[in-house]
Amino acid sequence: MTTYEALHVPNTAVLHVFEQDGGWHWGITTPRAAGSGFKVVAFSKETFPVEAAARSDGDRALRCLSSASGAEVRESAH
């Protein structure tokens, strides 16, 4: 699911994995309830040496978040 597609699915948490400052990070976003755009609801404080490690940790966080909130889980198509 792309970030744009998530705008049209309410209550959808999306995992994003990206490289920044020489390491890998993840962030989880949801569409804003009012207005437009997304809000970051969780992010990694740790820098991961490889993308797979960041994705694995982000997947774990996404599952925990969705279990607690009942949000639908989606992975970004990036």
mmCIF file of the N, C-alpha and C atoms, coordinates in Angstrom:
data_MODEL
# 
_entry.id   MODEL 
# 
loop_
_atom_site.group_PDB 
_atom_site.id 
_atom_site.type_symbol 
_atom_site.label_atom_id 
_atom_site.label_alt_id 
_atom_site.label_comp_id 
_atom_site.label_asym_id 
_atom_site.label_entity_id 
_atom_site.label_seq_id 
_atom_site.pdbx_PDB_ins_code 
_atom_site.Cartn_x 
_atom_site.Cartn_y 
_atom_site.Cartn_z 
_atom_site.occupancy 
_atom_site.B_iso_or_equiv 
_atom_site.pdbx_formal_charge 
_atom_site.auth_seq_id 
_atom_site.auth_comp_id 
_atom_site.auth_asym_id 
_atom_site.auth_atom_id 
_atom_site.pdbx_PDB_model_num 
ATOM 1   N N  . MET A 1 1  ? 0.848  -1.172 0.000  1.00 0.00 ? 1  MET A N  1 
ATOM 2   C CA . MET A 1 1  ? 0.000  0.000  0.000  1.00 0.00 ? 1  MET A CA 1 
ATOM 3   C C  . MET A 1 1  ? 0.890  1.230  0.000  1.00 0.00 ? 1  MET A C  1 
ATOM 4   N N  . THR A 1 2  ? 0.590  2.157  -0.878 1.00 0.00 ? 2  THR A N  1 
ATOM 5   C CA . THR A 1 2  ? 1.344  3.399  -0.895 1.00 0.00 ? 2  THR A CA 1 
ATOM 6   C C  . THR A 1 2  ? 0.817  4.337  0.179  1.00 0.00 ? 2  THR A C  1 
ATOM 7   N N  . THR A 1 3  ? 1.601  5.354  0.498  1.00 0.00 ? 3  THR A N  1 
ATOM 8   C CA . THR A 1 3  ? 1.169  6.345  1.475  1.00 0.00 ? 3  THR A CA 1 
ATOM 9   C C  . THR A 1 3  ? -0.099 7.028  0.995  1.00 0.00 ? 3  THR A C  1 
ATOM 10  N N  . TYR A 1 4  ? -0.194 7.320  -0.297 1.00 0.00 ? 4  TYR A N  1 
ATOM 11  C CA . TYR A 1 4  ? -1.397 7.952  -0.848 1.00 0.00 ? 4  TYR A CA 1 
ATOM 12  C C  . TYR A 1 4  ? -2.619 7.060  -0.653 1.00 0.00 ? 4  TYR A C  1 
ATOM 13  N N  . GLU A 1 5  ? -2.478 5.768  -0.914 1.00 0.00 ? 5  GLU A N  1 
ATOM 14  C CA . GLU A 1 5  ? -3.601 4.843  -0.745 1.00 0.00 ? 5  GLU A CA 1 
ATOM 15  C C  . GLU A 1 5  ? -4.069 4.794  0.699  1.00 0.00 ? 5  GLU A C  1 
ATOM 16  N N  . ALA A 1 6  ? -3.155 4.912  1.645  1.00 0.00 ? 6  ALA A N  1 
ATOM 17  C CA . ALA A 1 6  ? -3.519 4.866  3.061  1.00 0.00 ? 6  ALA A CA 1 
ATOM 18  C C  . ALA A 1 6  ? -4.408 6.034  3.457  1.00 0.00 ? 6  ALA A C  1 
ATOM 19  N N  . LEU A 1 7  ? -4.331 7.134  2.724  1.00 0.00 ? 7  LEU A N  1 
ATOM 20  C CA . LEU A 1 7  ? -5.204 8.276  3.011  1.00 0.00 ? 7  LEU A CA 1 
ATOM 21  C C  . LEU A 1 7  ? -6.670 7.902  2.907  1.00 0.00 ? 7  LEU A C  1 
ATOM 22  N N  . HIS A 1 8  ? -6.986 6.931  2.063  1.00 0.00 ? 8  HIS A N  1 
ATOM 23  C CA . HIS A 1 8  ? -8.365 6.569  1.785  1.00 0.00 ? 8  HIS A CA 1 
ATOM 24  C C  . HIS A 1 8  ? -8.838 5.361  2.584  1.00 0.00 ? 8  HIS A C  1 
ATOM 25  N N  . VAL A 1 9  ? -8.022 4.879  3.493  1.00 0.00 ? 9  VAL A N  1 
ATOM 26  C CA . VAL A 1 9  ? -8.394 3.766  4.361  1.00 0.00 ? 9  VAL A CA 1 
ATOM 27  C C  . VAL A 1 9  ? -8.267 4.250  5.796  1.00 0.00 ? 9  VAL A C  1 
ATOM 28  N N  . PRO A 1 10 ? -9.389 4.592  6.432  1.00 0.00 ? 10 PRO A N  1 
ATOM 29  C CA . PRO A 1 10 ? -9.304 5.140  7.787  1.00 0.00 ? 10 PRO A CA 1 
ATOM 30  C C  . PRO A 1 10 ? -8.704 4.142  8.775  1.00 0.00 ? 10 PRO A C  1 
ATOM 31  N N  . ASN A 1 11 ? -8.045 4.667  9.787  1.00 0.00 ? 11 ASN A N  1 
ATOM 32  C CA . ASN A 1 11 ? -7.492 3.860  10.877 1.00 0.00 ? 11 ASN A CA 1 
ATOM 33  C C  . ASN A 1 11 ? -6.461 2.840  10.388 1.00 0.00 ? 11 ASN A C  1 
ATOM 34  N N  . THR A 1 12 ? -5.645 3.220  9.412  1.00 0.00 ? 12 THR A N  1 
ATOM 35  C CA . THR A 1 12 ? -4.623 2.334  8.875  1.00 0.00 ? 12 THR A CA 1 
ATOM 36  C C  . THR A 1 12 ? -3.241 2.813  9.302  1.00 0.00 ? 12 THR A C  1 
ATOM 37  N N  . ALA A 1 13 ? -2.503 1.941  9.967  1.00 0.00 ? 13 ALA A N  1 
ATOM 38  C CA . ALA A 1 13 ? -1.123 2.242  10.354 1.00 0.00 ? 13 ALA A CA 1 
ATOM 39  C C  . ALA A 1 13 ? -0.198 1.695  9.271  1.00 0.00 ? 13 ALA A C  1 
ATOM 40  N N  . VAL A 1 14 ? 0.764  2.513  8.835  1.00 0.00 ? 14 VAL A N  1 
ATOM 41  C CA . VAL A 1 14 ? 1.672  2.126  7.751  1.00 0.00 ? 14 VAL A CA 1 
ATOM 42  C C  . VAL A 1 14 ? 3.111  2.198  8.253  1.00 0.00 ? 14 VAL A C  1 
ATOM 43  N N  . LEU A 1 15 ? 3.874  1.132  8.001  1.00 0.00 ? 15 LEU A N  1 
ATOM 44  C CA . LEU A 1 15 ? 5.289  1.078  8.363  1.00 0.00 ? 15 LEU A CA 1 
ATOM 45  C C  . LEU A 1 15 ? 6.131  1.617  7.213  1.00 0.00 ? 15 LEU A C  1 
ATOM 46  N N  . HIS A 1 16 ? 7.062  2.504  7.531  1.00 0.00 ? 16 HIS A N  1 
ATOM 47  C CA . HIS A 1 16 ? 8.014  3.045  6.560  1.00 0.00 ? 16 HIS A CA 1 
ATOM 48  C C  . HIS A 1 16 ? 9.423  2.725  7.066  1.00 0.00 ? 16 HIS A C  1 
ATOM 49  N N  . VAL A 1 17 ? 10.272 2.180  6.203  1.00 0.00 ? 17 VAL A N  1 
ATOM 50  C CA . VAL A 1 17 ? 11.667 1.890  6.543  1.00 0.00 ? 17 VAL A CA 1 
ATOM 51  C C  . VAL A 1 17 ? 12.534 2.723  5.604  1.00 0.00 ? 17 VAL A C  1 
ATOM 52  N N  . PHE A 1 18 ? 13.519 3.413  6.173  1.00 0.00 ? 18 PHE A N  1 
ATOM 53  C CA . PHE A 1 18 ? 14.312 4.337  5.369  1.00 0.00 ? 18 PHE A CA 1 
ATOM 54  C C  . PHE A 1 18 ? 15.732 4.439  5.905  1.00 0.00 ? 18 PHE A C  1 
ATOM 55  N N  . GLU A 1 19 ? 16.653 4.859  5.017  1.00 0.00 ? 19 GLU A N  1 
ATOM 56  C CA . GLU A 1 19 ? 18.047 5.065  5.389  1.00 0.00 ? 19 GLU A CA 1 
ATOM 57  C C  . GLU A 1 19 ? 18.275 6.552  5.630  1.00 0.00 ? 19 GLU A C  1 
ATOM 58  N N  . GLN A 1 20 ? 18.930 6.843  6.737  1.00 0.00 ? 20 GLN A N  1 
ATOM 59  C CA . GLN A 1 20 ? 19.218 8.238  7.092  1.00 0.00 ? 20 GLN A CA 1 
ATOM 60  C C  . GLN A 1 20 ? 20.455 8.284  7.972  1.00 0.00 ? 20 GLN A C  1 
ATOM 61  N N  . ASP A 1 21 ? 21.330 9.232  7.721  1.00 0.00 ? 21 ASP A N  1 
ATOM 62  C CA . ASP A 1 21 ? 22.531 9.436  8.534  1.00 0.00 ? 21 ASP A CA 1 
ATOM 63  C C  . ASP A 1 21 ? 23.353 8.166  8.710  1.00 0.00 ? 21 ASP A C  1 
ATOM 64  N N  . GLY A 1 22 ? 23.478 7.383  7.648  1.00 0.00 ? 22 GLY A N  1 
ATOM 65  C CA . GLY A 1 22 ? 24.337 6.209  7.672  1.00 0.00 ? 22 GLY A CA 1 
ATOM 66  C C  . GLY A 1 22 ? 23.762 4.975  8.337  1.00 0.00 ? 22 GLY A C  1 
ATOM 67  N N  . GLY A 1 23 ? 22.477 4.970  8.626  1.00 0.00 ? 23 GLY A N  1 
ATOM 68  C CA . GLY A 1 23 ? 21.846 3.802  9.236  1.00 0.00 ? 23 GLY A CA 1 
ATOM 69  C C  . GLY A 1 23 ? 20.395 3.691  8.811  1.00 0.00 ? 23 GLY A C  1 
ATOM 70  N N  . TRP A 1 24 ? 19.758 2.614  9.243  1.00 0.00 ? 24 TRP A N  1 
ATOM 71  C CA . TRP A 1 24 ? 18.367 2.344  8.875  1.00 0.00 ? 24 TRP A CA 1 
ATOM 72  C C  . TRP A 1 24 ? 17.446 2.627  10.051 1.00 0.00 ? 24 TRP A C  1 
ATOM 73  N N  . HIS A 1 25 ? 16.283 3.175  9.738  1.00 0.00 ? 25 HIS A N  1 
ATOM 74  C CA . HIS A 1 25 ? 15.288 3.554  10.741 1.00 0.00 ? 25 HIS A CA 1 
ATOM 75  C C  . HIS A 1 25 ? 13.910 3.134  10.248 1.00 0.00 ? 25 HIS A C  1 
ATOM 76  N N  . TRP A 1 26 ? 12.932 3.166  11.145 1.00 0.00 ? 26 TRP A N  1 
ATOM 77  C CA . TRP A 1 26 ? 11.549 2.933  10.745 1.00 0.00 ? 26 TRP A CA 1 
ATOM 78  C C  . TRP A 1 26 ? 10.652 3.968  11.421 1.00 0.00 ? 26 TRP A C  1 
ATOM 79  N N  . GLY A 1 27 ? 9.492  4.173  10.808 1.00 0.00 ? 27 GLY A N  1 
ATOM 80  C CA . GLY A 1 27 ? 8.469  5.041  11.368 1.00 0.00 ? 27 GLY A CA 1 
ATOM 81  C C  . GLY A 1 27 ? 7.110  4.471  11.012 1.00 0.00 ? 27 GLY A C  1 
ATOM 82  N N  . ILE A 1 28 ? 6.125  4.728  11.853 1.00 0.00 ? 28 ILE A N  1 
ATOM 83  C CA . ILE A 1 28 ? 4.758  4.275  11.604 1.00 0.00 ? 28 ILE A CA 1 
ATOM 84  C C  . ILE A 1 28 ? 3.869  5.508  11.549 1.00 0.00 ? 28 ILE A C  1 
ATOM 85  N N  . THR A 1 29 ? 3.068  5.600  10.490 1.00 0.00 ? 29 THR A N  1 
ATOM 86  C CA . THR A 1 29 ? 2.169  6.740  10.323 1.00 0.00 ? 29 THR A CA 1 
ATOM 87  C C  . THR A 1 29 ? 0.723  6.271  10.230 1.00 0.00 ? 29 THR A C  1 
ATOM 88  N N  . THR A 1 30 ? -0.190 7.198  10.528 1.00 0.00 ? 30 THR A N  1 
ATOM 89  C CA . THR A 1 30 ? -1.623 6.994  10.313 1.00 0.00 ? 30 THR A CA 1 
ATOM 90  C C  . THR A 1 30 ? -2.175 8.257  9.660  1.00 0.00 ? 30 THR A C  1 
ATOM 91  N N  . PRO A 1 31 ? -3.251 8.124  8.885  1.00 0.00 ? 31 PRO A N  1 
ATOM 92  C CA . PRO A 1 31 ? -3.868 9.327  8.316  1.00 0.00 ? 31 PRO A CA 1 
ATOM 93  C C  . PRO A 1 31 ? -4.409 10.208 9.443  1.00 0.00 ? 31 PRO A C  1 
ATOM 94  N N  . ARG A 1 32 ? -4.311 11.514 9.283  1.00 0.00 ? 32 ARG A N  1 
ATOM 95  C CA . ARG A 1 32 ? -4.868 12.442 10.271 1.00 0.00 ? 32 ARG A CA 1 
ATOM 96  C C  . ARG A 1 32 ? -6.389 12.344 10.255 1.00 0.00 ? 32 ARG A C  1 
ATOM 97  N N  . ALA A 1 33 ? -6.995 12.410 11.436 1.00 0.00 ? 33 ALA A N  1 
ATOM 98  C CA . ALA A 1 33 ? -8.450 12.339 11.548 1.00 0.00 ? 33 ALA A CA 1 
ATOM 99  C C  . ALA A 1 33 ? -9.105 13.568 10.926 1.00 0.00 ? 33 ALA A C  1 
ATOM 100 N N  . ALA A 1 34 ? -8.514 14.719 11.134 1.00 0.00 ? 34 ALA A N  1 
ATOM 101 C CA . ALA A 1 34 ? -9.050 15.962 10.566 1.00 0.00 ? 34 ALA A CA 1 
ATOM 102 C C  . ALA A 1 34 ? -7.986 16.589 9.676  1.00 0.00 ? 34 ALA A C  1 
ATOM 103 N N  . GLY A 1 35 ? -8.408 17.206 8.620  1.00 0.00 ? 35 GLY A N  1 
ATOM 104 C CA . GLY A 1 35 ? -7.441 17.834 7.724  1.00 0.00 ? 35 GLY A CA 1 
ATOM 105 C C  . GLY A 1 35 ? -6.855 16.827 6.766  1.00 0.00 ? 35 GLY A C  1 
ATOM 106 N N  . SER A 1 36 ? -5.603 17.033 6.406  1.00 0.00 ? 36 SER A N  1 
ATOM 107 C CA . SER A 1 36 ? -4.972 16.136 5.450  1.00 0.00 ? 36 SER A CA 1 
ATOM 108 C C  . SER A 1 36 ? -3.595 15.733 5.946  1.00 0.00 ? 36 SER A C  1 
ATOM 109 N N  . GLY A 1 37 ? -3.053 14.738 5.309  1.00 0.00 ? 37 GLY A N  1 
ATOM 110 C CA . GLY A 1 37 ? -1.713 14.287 5.652  1.00 0.00 ? 37 GLY A CA 1 
ATOM 111 C C  . GLY A 1 37 ? -1.711 13.158 6.662  1.00 0.00 ? 37 GLY A C  1 
ATOM 112 N N  . PHE A 1 38 ? -0.544 12.941 7.239  1.00 0.00 ? 38 PHE A N  1 
ATOM 113 C CA . PHE A 1 38 ? -0.332 11.824 8.147  1.00 0.00 ? 38 PHE A CA 1 
ATOM 114 C C  . PHE A 1 38 ? 0.303  12.320 9.427  1.00 0.00 ? 38 PHE A C  1 
ATOM 115 N N  . LYS A 1 39 ? 0.182  11.526 10.477 1.00 0.00 ? 39 LYS A N  1 
ATOM 116 C CA . LYS A 1 39 ? 0.915  11.825 11.701 1.00 0.00 ? 39 LYS A CA 1 
ATOM 117 C C  . LYS A 1 39 ? 1.780  10.619 12.037 1.00 0.00 ? 39 LYS A C  1 
ATOM 118 N N  . VAL A 1 40 ? 2.958  10.885 12.557 1.00 0.00 ? 40 VAL A N  1 
ATOM 119 C CA . VAL A 1 40 ? 3.860  9.824  12.993 1.00 0.00 ? 40 VAL A CA 1 
ATOM 120 C C  . VAL A 1 40 ? 3.390  9.376  14.369 1.00 0.00 ? 40 VAL A C  1 
ATOM 121 N N  . VAL A 1 41 ? 3.104  8.082  14.508 1.00 0.00 ? 41 VAL A N  1 
ATOM 122 C CA . VAL A 1 41 ? 2.623  7.565  15.785 1.00 0.00 ? 41 VAL A CA 1 
ATOM 123 C C  . VAL A 1 41 ? 3.684  6.751  16.513 1.00 0.00 ? 41 VAL A C  1 
ATOM 124 N N  . ALA A 1 42 ? 4.741  6.350  15.804 1.00 0.00 ? 42 ALA A N  1 
ATOM 125 C CA . ALA A 1 42 ? 5.853  5.628  16.432 1.00 0.00 ? 42 ALA A CA 1 
ATOM 126 C C  . ALA A 1 42 ? 7.060  5.712  15.501 1.00 0.00 ? 42 ALA A C  1 
ATOM 127 N N  . PHE A 1 43 ? 8.256  5.656  16.097 1.00 0.00 ? 43 PHE A N  1 
ATOM 128 C CA . PHE A 1 43 ? 9.477  5.687  15.294 1.00 0.00 ? 43 PHE A CA 1 
ATOM 129 C C  . PHE A 1 43 ? 10.598 5.018  16.071 1.00 0.00 ? 43 PHE A C  1 
ATOM 130 N N  . SER A 1 44 ? 11.638 4.608  15.343 1.00 0.00 ? 44 SER A N  1 
ATOM 131 C CA . SER A 1 44 ? 12.780 3.961  15.989 1.00 0.00 ? 44 SER A CA 1 
ATOM 132 C C  . SER A 1 44 ? 13.717 5.017  16.553 1.00 0.00 ? 44 SER A C  1 
ATOM 133 N N  . LYS A 1 45 ? 14.174 4.770  17.755 1.00 0.00 ? 45 LYS A N  1 
ATOM 134 C CA . LYS A 1 45 ? 15.222 5.609  18.338 1.00 0.00 ? 45 LYS A CA 1 
ATOM 135 C C  . LYS A 1 45 ? 16.589 5.009  18.028 1.00 0.00 ? 45 LYS A C  1 
ATOM 136 N N  . GLU A 1 46 ? 16.595 3.709  17.797 1.00 0.00 ? 46 GLU A N  1 
ATOM 137 C CA . GLU A 1 46 ? 17.821 2.978  17.484 1.00 0.00 ? 46 GLU A CA 1 
ATOM 138 C C  . GLU A 1 46 ? 18.128 3.092  15.993 1.00 0.00 ? 46 GLU A C  1 
ATOM 139 N N  . THR A 1 47 ? 19.400 3.151  15.653 1.00 0.00 ? 47 THR A N  1 
ATOM 140 C CA . THR A 1 47 ? 19.842 3.093  14.259 1.00 0.00 ? 47 THR A CA 1 
ATOM 141 C C  . THR A 1 47 ? 20.258 1.659  13.978 1.00 0.00 ? 47 THR A C  1 
ATOM 142 N N  . PHE A 1 48 ? 19.739 1.078  12.906 1.00 0.00 ? 48 PHE A N  1 
ATOM 143 C CA . PHE A 1 48 ? 20.020 -0.310 12.562 1.00 0.00 ? 48 PHE A CA 1 
ATOM 144 C C  . PHE A 1 48 ? 21.060 -0.361 11.448 1.00 0.00 ? 48 PHE A C  1 
ATOM 145 N N  . PRO A 1 49 ? 21.959 -1.355 11.489 1.00 0.00 ? 49 PRO A N  1 
ATOM 146 C CA . PRO A 1 49 ? 23.028 -1.425 10.493 1.00 0.00 ? 49 PRO A CA 1 
ATOM 147 C C  . PRO A 1 49 ? 22.546 -1.876 9.111  1.00 0.00 ? 49 PRO A C  1 
ATOM 148 N N  . VAL A 1 50 ? 21.442 -2.634 9.064  1.00 0.00 ? 50 VAL A N  1 
ATOM 149 C CA . VAL A 1 50 ? 20.920 -3.133 7.786  1.00 0.00 ? 50 VAL A CA 1 
ATOM 150 C C  . VAL A 1 50 ? 19.408 -2.933 7.733  1.00 0.00 ? 50 VAL A C  1 
ATOM 151 N N  . GLU A 1 51 ? 18.891 -2.834 6.517  1.00 0.00 ? 51 GLU A N  1 
ATOM 152 C CA . GLU A 1 51 ? 17.454 -2.607 6.319  1.00 0.00 ? 51 GLU A CA 1 
ATOM 153 C C  . GLU A 1 51 ? 16.604 -3.713 6.942  1.00 0.00 ? 51 GLU A C  1 
ATOM 154 N N  . ALA A 1 52 ? 17.036 -4.963 6.795  1.00 0.00 ? 52 ALA A N  1 
ATOM 155 C CA . ALA A 1 52 ? 16.248 -6.088 7.303  1.00 0.00 ? 52 ALA A CA 1 
ATOM 156 C C  . ALA A 1 52 ? 16.038 -5.999 8.812  1.00 0.00 ? 52 ALA A C  1 
ATOM 157 N N  . ALA A 1 53 ? 17.039 -5.556 9.541  1.00 0.00 ? 53 ALA A N  1 
ATOM 158 C CA . ALA A 1 53 ? 16.914 -5.427 10.998 1.00 0.00 ? 53 ALA A CA 1 
ATOM 159 C C  . ALA A 1 53 ? 15.921 -4.329 11.359 1.00 0.00 ? 53 ALA A C  1 
ATOM 160 N N  . ALA A 1 54 ? 15.971 -3.214 10.642 1.00 0.00 ? 54 ALA A N  1 
ATOM 161 C CA . ALA A 1 54 ? 15.023 -2.124 10.894 1.00 0.00 ? 54 ALA A CA 1 
ATOM 162 C C  . ALA A 1 54 ? 13.606 -2.573 10.560 1.00 0.00 ? 54 ALA A C  1 
ATOM 163 N N  . ARG A 1 55 ? 13.440 -3.282 9.449  1.00 0.00 ? 55 ARG A N  1 
ATOM 164 C CA . ARG A 1 55 ? 12.114 -3.759 9.046  1.00 0.00 ? 55 ARG A CA 1 
ATOM 165 C C  . ARG A 1 55 ? 11.559 -4.762 10.053 1.00 0.00 ? 55 ARG A C  1 
ATOM 166 N N  . SER A 1 56 ? 12.393 -5.650 10.537 1.00 0.00 ? 56 SER A N  1 
ATOM 167 C CA . SER A 1 56 ? 11.957 -6.637 11.523 1.00 0.00 ? 56 SER A CA 1 
ATOM 168 C C  . SER A 1 56 ? 11.486 -5.963 12.808 1.00 0.00 ? 56 SER A C  1 
ATOM 169 N N  . ASP A 1 57 ? 12.261 -5.012 13.297 1.00 0.00 ? 57 ASP A N  1 
ATOM 170 C CA . ASP A 1 57 ? 11.880 -4.297 14.514 1.00 0.00 ? 57 ASP A CA 1 
ATOM 171 C C  . ASP A 1 57 ? 10.626 -3.452 14.275 1.00 0.00 ? 57 ASP A C  1 
ATOM 172 N N  . GLY A 1 58 ? 10.538 -2.809 13.116 1.00 0.00 ? 58 GLY A N  1 
ATOM 173 C CA . GLY A 1 58 ? 9.357  -2.019 12.779 1.00 0.00 ? 58 GLY A CA 1 
ATOM 174 C C  . GLY A 1 58 ? 8.108  -2.877 12.658 1.00 0.00 ? 58 GLY A C  1 
ATOM 175 N N  . ASP A 1 59 ? 8.244  -4.068 12.068 1.00 0.00 ? 59 ASP A N  1 
ATOM 176 C CA . ASP A 1 59 ? 7.112  -5.004 11.979 1.00 0.00 ? 59 ASP A CA 1 
ATOM 177 C C  . ASP A 1 59 ? 6.613  -5.386 13.364 1.00 0.00 ? 59 ASP A C  1 
ATOM 178 N N  . ARG A 1 60 ? 7.548  -5.637 14.280 1.00 0.00 ? 60 ARG A N  1 
ATOM 179 C CA . ARG A 1 60 ? 7.169  -5.984 15.653 1.00 0.00 ? 60 ARG A CA 1 
ATOM 180 C C  . ARG A 1 60 ? 6.402  -4.838 16.296 1.00 0.00 ? 60 ARG A C  1 
ATOM 181 N N  . ALA A 1 61 ? 6.911  -3.628 16.135 1.00 0.00 ? 61 ALA A N  1 
ATOM 182 C CA . ALA A 1 61 ? 6.245  -2.457 16.707 1.00 0.00 ? 61 ALA A CA 1 
ATOM 183 C C  . ALA A 1 61 ? 4.871  -2.246 16.083 1.00 0.00 ? 61 ALA A C  1 
ATOM 184 N N  . LEU A 1 62 ? 4.760  -2.465 14.787 1.00 0.00 ? 62 LEU A N  1 
ATOM 185 C CA . LEU A 1 62 ? 3.485  -2.303 14.094 1.00 0.00 ? 62 LEU A CA 1 
ATOM 186 C C  . LEU A 1 62 ? 2.454  -3.308 14.600 1.00 0.00 ? 62 LEU A C  1 
ATOM 187 N N  . ARG A 1 63 ? 2.873  -4.548 14.803 1.00 0.00 ? 63 ARG A N  1 
ATOM 188 C CA . ARG A 1 63 ? 1.956  -5.561 15.342 1.00 0.00 ? 63 ARG A CA 1 
ATOM 189 C C  . ARG A 1 63 ? 1.499  -5.194 16.748 1.00 0.00 ? 63 ARG A C  1 
ATOM 190 N N  . CYS A 1 64 ? 2.420  -4.730 17.583 1.00 0.00 ? 64 CYS A N  1 
ATOM 191 C CA . CYS A 1 64 ? 2.061  -4.315 18.951 1.00 0.00 ? 64 CYS A CA 1 
ATOM 192 C C  . CYS A 1 64 ? 1.099  -3.135 18.924 1.00 0.00 ? 64 CYS A C  1 
ATOM 193 N N  . LEU A 1 65 ? 1.370  -2.178 18.076 1.00 0.00 ? 65 LEU A N  1 
ATOM 194 C CA . LEU A 1 65 ? 0.519  -0.997 17.961 1.00 0.00 ? 65 LEU A CA 1 
ATOM 195 C C  . LEU A 1 65 ? -0.874 -1.370 17.477 1.00 0.00 ? 65 LEU A C  1 
ATOM 196 N N  . SER A 1 66 ? -0.944 -2.217 16.472 1.00 0.00 ? 66 SER A N  1 
ATOM 197 C CA . SER A 1 66 ? -2.249 -2.583 15.925 1.00 0.00 ? 66 SER A CA 1 
ATOM 198 C C  . SER A 1 66 ? -3.038 -3.443 16.902 1.00 0.00 ? 66 SER A C  1 
ATOM 199 N N  . SER A 1 67 ? -2.364 -4.284 17.672 1.00 0.00 ? 67 SER A N  1 
ATOM 200 C CA . SER A 1 67 ? -3.048 -5.090 18.686 1.00 0.00 ? 67 SER A CA 1 
ATOM 201 C C  . SER A 1 67 ? -3.653 -4.206 19.763 1.00 0.00 ? 67 SER A C  1 
ATOM 202 N N  . ALA A 1 68 ? -2.929 -3.171 20.148 1.00 0.00 ? 68 ALA A N  1 
ATOM 203 C CA . ALA A 1 68 ? -3.392 -2.278 21.208 1.00 0.00 ? 68 ALA A CA 1 
ATOM 204 C C  . ALA A 1 68 ? -4.509 -1.355 20.739 1.00 0.00 ? 68 ALA A C  1 
ATOM 205 N N  . SER A 1 69 ? -4.481 -0.951 19.464 1.00 0.00 ? 69 SER A N  1 
ATOM 206 C CA . SER A 1 69 ? -5.433 0.059  18.994 1.00 0.00 ? 69 SER A CA 1 
ATOM 207 C C  . SER A 1 69 ? -6.525 -0.485 18.088 1.00 0.00 ? 69 SER A C  1 
ATOM 208 N N  . GLY A 1 70 ? -6.355 -1.689 17.590 1.00 0.00 ? 70 GLY A N  1 
ATOM 209 C CA . GLY A 1 70 ? -7.320 -2.238 16.645 1.00 0.00 ? 70 GLY A CA 1 
ATOM 210 C C  . GLY A 1 70 ? -7.167 -1.678 15.240 1.00 0.00 ? 70 GLY A C  1 
ATOM 211 N N  . ALA A 1 71 ? -6.063 -0.983 14.979 1.00 0.00 ? 71 ALA A N  1 
ATOM 212 C CA . ALA A 1 71 ? -5.825 -0.391 13.657 1.00 0.00 ? 71 ALA A CA 1 
ATOM 213 C C  . ALA A 1 71 ? -5.489 -1.479 12.650 1.00 0.00 ? 71 ALA A C  1 
ATOM 214 N N  . GLU A 1 72 ? -5.843 -1.240 11.405 1.00 0.00 ? 72 GLU A N  1 
ATOM 215 C CA . GLU A 1 72 ? -5.452 -2.133 10.331 1.00 0.00 ? 72 GLU A CA 1 
ATOM 216 C C  . GLU A 1 72 ? -3.966 -1.938 10.062 1.00 0.00 ? 72 GLU A C  1 
ATOM 217 N N  . VAL A 1 73 ? -3.265 -3.002 9.734  1.00 0.00 ? 73 VAL A N  1 
ATOM 218 C CA . VAL A 1 73 ? -1.817 -2.951 9.529  1.00 0.00 ? 73 VAL A CA 1 
ATOM 219 C C  . VAL A 1 73 ? -1.504 -3.003 8.047  1.00 0.00 ? 73 VAL A C  1 
ATOM 220 N N  . ARG A 1 74 ? -0.647 -2.089 7.590  1.00 0.00 ? 74 ARG A N  1 
ATOM 221 C CA . ARG A 1 74 ? -0.180 -2.080 6.202  1.00 0.00 ? 74 ARG A CA 1 
ATOM 222 C C  . ARG A 1 74 ? 1.306  -1.788 6.189  1.00 0.00 ? 74 ARG A C  1 
ATOM 223 N N  . GLU A 1 75 ? 1.992  -2.371 5.233  1.00 0.00 ? 75 GLU A N  1 
ATOM 224 C CA . GLU A 1 75 ? 3.408  -2.056 5.024  1.00 0.00 ? 75 GLU A CA 1 
ATOM 225 C C  . GLU A 1 75 ? 3.511  -1.153 3.815  1.00 0.00 ? 75 GLU A C  1 
ATOM 226 N N  . SER A 1 76 ? 4.369  -0.162 3.895  1.00 0.00 ? 76 SER A N  1 
ATOM 227 C CA . SER A 1 76 ? 4.500  0.769  2.770  1.00 0.00 ? 76 SER A CA 1 
ATOM 228 C C  . SER A 1 76 ? 5.060  0.051  1.558  1.00 0.00 ? 76 SER A C  1 
ATOM 229 N N  . ALA A 1 77 ? 4.755  0.578  0.391  1.00 0.00 ? 77 ALA A N  1 
ATOM 230 C CA . ALA A 1 77 ? 5.226  -0.020 -0.858 1.00 0.00 ? 77 ALA A CA 1 
ATOM 231 C C  . ALA A 1 77 ? 6.531  0.596  -1.320 1.00 0.00 ? 77 ALA A C  1 
ATOM 232 N N  . HIS A 1 78 ? 7.238  1.336  -0.468 1.00 0.00 ? 78 HIS A N  1 
ATOM 233 C CA . HIS A 1 78 ? 8.491  2.002  -0.852 1.00 0.00 ? 78 HIS A CA 1 
ATOM 234 C C  . HIS A 1 78 ? 9.564  0.985  -1.105 1.00 0.00 ? 78 HIS A C  1 
# 
